[in-house]
Amino acid sequence: MQQHTLKLDPRHLVLPGAAVIVALLLAALLEGAARLPPVQAALPPPSVGAPHPFMDLKVNRLDALVAEHGEVDCIFVGSSVVDRGIDIVALAAAYEAATGEPLTCFNFGLSRTSVFDAASLLALLDARYNPDLLVYGTSFREFDSGFGNTAQTIQVAWSQHQLDNPSLSGWLAENAMAYRYILAGVLWLTQPATWEERVERESIIDAYGYSPEYTVATREDLYAPPSDYVQSAAASYTVDTTQMDGLRAINTLREAGVPVLLVEIPLPDVTYELVGEDAYQDFRTQVGGYTQQTGLPYWETRALDLVPPDGWKDRGHVNVVGAEAFSRWLGERLAQTDLLPGG
C-alpha cells in the first residue's frame, strides 16, 4: 500500500497567522484606549458583569481609593442599612480625633444583601483588597428568611475569580478594562432598568461608597399605618436557618484569620414594635448566643440610643443626620480597640 505524507505549505499559514497578529494588535489597542483617562471620562463606568445595579459603582470607587492611598484600613459590608448608614468621612474624623491616626475605609453596602451572601462578599473583599478589618453591619431584618437577592452577584465570573474559582471570563473581567466596558454595554442593552438605577446612583455615592439620604421622617411618618405587606412580613418574622448558616460562614472566615467585626445597625423603635419584642429577643438569643459562644466580635447598639429624633429616613434606614451620629460613635468605639492601626 502506498503511503502519503501530509505536507504543509508554509504559505498556507500566512493568512491565519496574520489574522491572529492583527486581532492581538487590535485587542492591545482597545485595551490601551480603554485605560486612557479621557476615554474613561467619556464612557459610562465599566462593569464586572454583576446584576446588582450598585456593584460596579462600589468596585470602581474602591479601586480608585486603593489607587490613591495604596490600601484601605477597613471595609464595611452589609445591606442598604450599611450603604445609607455608614458615613466614612464622619467615622474617620472621629477616629483620627481620638487616636491622632488617619483612617481610610470604604462602605461596600449593597441593598438586599443577606447574611448568607454577606459571608461570600466578605471573603471576596478580603481576597482582593486585604484590609486590616472587615465590618459586617446588620440588623435583625437581615436574618429573616425573605431577605436578600444578591446571590447572582456572588455567582458571576468576576466574583468567582476572586474566590479562587477561575475562568477565562473571570480573568478578563479582572484584568481587561476593554472587556469591562463590553460588559457595561451588555448591561445597558439587556437590563435597562438596572442600568437606570446604576446611572441614578452614580451621582449619589461618594468617593468612600456612602449613599447619603436627606429625607427626614417625622414621628407621624414612622408611625403611619403600615401596608398589608409590611404587617404580614413583620408578623411572620423568624430567624432563618440559612441566614444563621451565613453567620457560621462569617465566623469560619474569622477562624481562618480574616479580621471580622459584627455591628448592629440602629433601627427606629417602631420597627422593633412592628415585629414584636419576643421576635427581636429571639434574634438576640440566637445571634448573641452564637457570637458569645464562638468569640465572634459583635457590638449591639439598640440600647445605646445613638440616633437623634431627626436622624431617620424611614422605618429601615437612617438619614444623613443619623448616619453622621452613628458613624462618629463607631469611629470613637473603634479607636478604643486594637482592631485597627492606631487604636
Secondary structure, 3 states (H helix, E strand, C coil): CCCCCCCCCHHHHHHHHHHHHHHHHHHHHHHHHHCCHHHHHHCCCCCCCCCCCCHHHHHHHHHHHHHHHCCCCEEEEECHHHHCCCCHHHHHHHHHHHHCCCCCEEEEECCCCCHHHHHHHHHHHHHHHCCCEEEEEECHHHHECCCCCCHHHHHCHHHHHHCCCCCHHHHHHHHCHHHHHHHHHHHHHHCHHHHHHHHHHHCCCCCCCCCCCCCCCCHHHHCCCCCHHHHHHHHCCCECHHHHHHHHHHHHHHHCCCCEEEEECCCCHHHHHHHCHHHHHHHHHHHHHHHHHHCCCEECCHHHCCCCHHHEEECCEECHHHHHHHHHHHHHHHHCCCCCCCC
